[in-house]
Amino acid sequence: MSDVIRYPRGELIIRTQTMPADTNQNGDIFGGWIMSQMDLAGGMLATEIARGRIATVAVEGMTFHKPVKVGDAVCVHGECIRIGNTSMTIHLEVWIKPLLRSDSFERYCVTEGVFTYVAIDDAGQSRVVPKV
């Protein structure tokens, strides 16, 4: 195990708490629920950048490192790593604070991934991302 202290990459976009309804048969939080929180966070950041509607078009390199339990605080951090003509690539990380299982302030990363969003118009067609 590495002694290197790691911190979340990017800004905190969403913080929520896991609930029993989001568990699988083993009592762990569904990976799909975690992924949906990531997509919500990435979509919020992409909407700000695009200044309007967006659509998720790809998810790359997602790996789950540890399970998430009921009662954990789920913090999704993200940063835009690329803006193209019509698309945005956003790196997202999910960090956990085990609220019900620890007396410490330990936080750890449980998954990360790269999400790609496309700016769309009212007809659902791609459009140019405004320049900053």
N, C-alpha and C positions, 0 to 999 in steps of 0.2 A: 504494500500500500504506500502511496506517495505521501510525503510530508508537505507537499506544496499546497498552500491554501489557495483555493479557487473562489472567485466571486462571480455573481451573475453578469452575463454579457448583455449590454443594452439596458433600456429603460424598463421599469416595471409597468406593465400594461393592464394586467388583470390580477386580482387576488380574490380567491374564493375559498370556501371550505367544503371538503368532501362530505357526502351524506350516504347513509346506508342504501338508498335506492340506486346508487351508482356502482354497486359491487357485483362481482362475479360469484360463482359458486364457492370460491375459496375465501371470500371476504375481502379480496383486494379490489381496488377501484379499476373499472374497465379501462383498458388502453384506449378504446374508442372515445370514452368520455374525456380522457386527458387530451387526446388529439383534437377533439371538438373545442376544448378550451384554448388550445394553441391556435386553431383556425379563427376563433373569435378575436383573440388578441392580435394576430397577424392581420386580420381583416380590418380591425380598427386603425392600426398603423397605416396600412395600405390606403384606406379611405382618406385619411388625413393627407397623405402624400399626393394621391390622385385628385383630391378635392372633389370627390364624387363617387359614383358607384364603381364597384370592383367585383371580380369573380376569382375564386381560387382555381388555378389551373394545374398545379403540380405540388407534390410533397416529396422531398428527397431525404435520404440519409437519416431516417428516424430510427433510433435504437432506445429501448427501455433498459435502464441500468439497475433500477430497484423498484419493488412494488410500492404502491401508494395505499395507505390505510384510511379507513373512515375517521373523520375528525381532523385530518391533516389540512394545513393551510397550503393551498396550491397557488404559487406565484409564477406567472408567465412573464418572462422578460424577452424583449425583442429589439432588434436593430435592423434597419434597411442596409443591405450590403451591396445592392445594385439597383439602379434605375435605368431601364431601357427606354425605347420609344413609347411602347404601350404597356410595359410590364415592370413589376417591382419584385425583387428577391429579398426575402426577409428571413433572417436567422432567428429562431425562437428557442428558448430554454425554459424548462419547467423545474422550478426549485420548490422543495418541500420544507415546511416547518412542522414537525410532529407535535402539534399542540397538546394532544392527550397522552402522549407516550414518553415525554421527556421533561426533565427539570432544567435542561440546558437551552441555549439559544441556537443549537445546532441547526443548520440548513444544509441541504445537499441537492444536487442536480439529479433528477430521475430520468429525464429524457431531453433530447434536443432534435431539431430538424430544420430543414430549409424549405420554406413555402414560397411559391411563386404566384403572384396575383396579376391580373390584367385589368386595366382601367376600361370600363365599358360605358356606352351611352344608354339612353332610355330604351333603345331598341335591342340592347344586349350585344351590340357590335363593339369591337375594340376601338379605343380612341387614344389619342396622344396624352401622355402624362404631362401635366403643365410643368414648365421649368421653374425652379425656385428663384 
